[in-house]
Amino acid sequence: MLGLIAKIAWEQLIGPSSTTGELINARVAIEAHLAGALLEASWLWRYGYRIKSNPQ
């Protein structure tokens, strides 16, 4: 989990590696990683607690 957070933070602050930038449209990939991480975090915040506090 910490590795994922570090990778996304690195991409947002420093930018992609030169090889990634050459292979794909790096800006789109960086924004997609951030959006996916934020959506997953919001899902876990909303539903993860319910699953943990009310196991069935």
Secondary structure, 3 states (H helix, E strand, C coil): CHHHHHHHHHHHHCCCCHHHHHHCCHHHHHHHHHHHHHHHHHHHHHHHHHHHHCCC
